[in-house]
């Protein structure tokens, strides 16, 4: 797990669980200097003995959420969730899981503590270089060109997988334009 200055962490000190704030990170020795809440002292601990206190839910990619749901439906345990040899594990999940020990820890903590699914980026498809030149998909799947404003009867913002699944999706993907999040939304 990677830590940075200011991270809130949990650790065991004098046989009790304590919470503190990371003051310094020593990546060469894999240690962190931590100011313990309620104590006038700092301690230096190996990073493997620290657990990041998450202010918000853990965030996992969509495919990890799909895998967790698959395992829960089959009443698998944590060991099965992390089993690389599981024949049912999708390639994308397998690749992500073995790419980093941090991903393995993230998946295990998400399984035990709960999580949120990573928001996929949204895109407009600009067919004509004009304010009303965006792809609009009507609720009955009819495609037309119009503004990029969302409305209840048609959709103008799409994920990568939605665009690529469309007829001519690869061509549409070349015309993508990222949707910029307005502050205060999300």
PyMOL commands that set and color helices and strands:
alter all, ss='L'
color gray80, all
select helices_A, chain A and resi 47-49+62-73+78-81+91-99+101-113+160-165+169-174
alter helices_A, ss='H'
color red, helices_A
select strands_A, chain A and resi 8-13+16-26+31-36+42-46+51-52+58-60+115-117+123-125+134-138+143-146+154-155+176-178
alter strands_A, ss='S'
color yellow, strands_A
deselect
rebuild
show_as cartoon
